[in-house]
Amino acid sequence: MTSITFYKADGFYYGWEEQGHTGYGESGDDVLCAALSSMTMLIINAIEVSYASDVEYTVDEKTTDIRVVARGALPKYEKNEKKQYAVSGLIQAYFFQLMDLVEEYYEFLDVKEIERAL
């Protein structure tokens, strides 16, 4: 099972952690795992390139643990309100997309959000 925890501060999504293999398919043929990887990199690239905002991320290939932090989603770190809302909105969109996936893949995917100051 893959567990994904999204982090919010004062209602703004600013990052997440993914841990574990989904177990939906064989390694290398797991379409759910591939979908998660694609969506994760889409959000990271959009933040970095489209919104020119820094994003810190680590990917442990061995354990498949991923940690992403986009400080630009928080008013404390980003003065441009439009950029801040765009970055936070991308992360929030990922959260809602995954919540839709949980409805069908609840045995393989756990998604939650927590309030945690950065």
C-alpha positions in Angstrom: 0.0 0.0 0.0 1.1 3.5 -0.7 0.4 6.1 2.0 0.4 9.7 1.1 0.2 12.5 3.6 -0.4 16.0 2.5 0.8 19.0 4.6 -1.2 22.2 5.1 -0.4 25.3 7.1 -3.2 27.8 7.7 -5.3 26.0 5.1 -2.6 26.2 2.3 -1.3 22.9 0.9 2.5 23.1 0.7 3.8 19.5 0.4 3.4 15.8 0.8 5.1 12.5 1.5 4.5 9.2 -0.3 5.6 6.0 1.2 5.5 2.4 0.1 4.6 0.4 -3.0 0.9 0.2 -4.0 1.0 -3.6 -4.6 -1.6 -3.2 -7.3 0.5 -5.0 -9.9 3.9 -6.6 -10.4 6.9 -4.3 -10.1 7.4 -2.6 -13.4 3.8 -3.3 -14.4 2.0 -1.5 -11.7 -0.3 1.0 -13.4 -1.4 2.6 -10.1 2.2 3.2 -9.1 3.0 4.6 -12.6 0.1 7.0 -12.3 1.3 8.2 -8.9 4.8 8.8 -10.2 3.5 10.6 -13.2 1.2 12.9 -11.2 3.9 13.6 -8.7 6.4 14.7 -11.3 3.8 16.7 -13.1 3.1 18.7 -10.0 6.9 19.2 -9.2 7.6 20.3 -12.8 4.7 22.6 -12.9 5.8 24.3 -9.7 9.4 24.6 -10.8 8.9 25.5 -14.5 5.4 27.0 -15.0 5.4 29.0 -11.8 9.1 29.5 -11.3 8.9 28.6 -7.7 11.3 26.5 -5.7 10.3 23.0 -4.7 12.4 20.7 -2.6 12.0 17.0 -3.2 13.7 13.8 -2.5 13.0 10.4 -4.1 14.4 7.2 -2.6 14.4 4.8 -5.5 15.0 1.8 -3.2 12.0 2.4 -0.8 10.0 4.6 -3.2 9.6 7.2 -0.4 9.1 10.7 -1.8 9.0 14.0 0.1 8.0 17.2 -1.5 8.0 20.7 0.0 7.0 23.9 -1.9 7.5 26.9 0.3 6.1 29.1 -2.4 2.6 27.9 -1.5 2.8 29.7 1.9 2.3 33.5 2.4 5.3 33.4 4.8 7.7 32.5 1.9 6.0 33.9 -1.2 4.9 37.6 -1.4 3.3 37.2 -4.9 -0.2 36.1 -3.9 -1.1 34.8 -7.3 1.9 32.5 -7.4 1.3 31.4 -3.9 -2.3 30.4 -4.7 -1.2 28.7 -7.9 1.4 26.5 -6.2 -0.9 25.6 -3.3 -3.7 25.0 -5.8 -1.7 22.5 -7.7 -0.9 20.5 -4.6 -4.5 20.7 -3.5 -5.6 19.4 -7.0 -3.3 16.5 -6.6 -4.8 15.7 -3.2 -8.4 15.8 -4.6 -7.3 13.6 -7.6 -5.9 11.0 -5.2 -9.0 11.1 -3.1 -10.9 10.2 -6.2 -8.5 7.3 -6.8 -8.9 6.1 -3.2 -12.6 5.3 -3.9 -11.6 2.6 -6.4 -8.2 1.6 -5.1 -8.7 1.8 -1.3 -6.9 -1.5 -0.8 -3.7 0.0 -2.4 -3.8 3.7 -1.5 -4.2 5.7 1.7 -4.4 9.5 1.5 -4.7 11.9 4.3 -4.0 15.6 5.1 -2.6 17.1 8.3 -2.1 20.6 9.5 1.6 21.1 10.1 3.5 24.4 10.3 6.6 24.7 8.2 
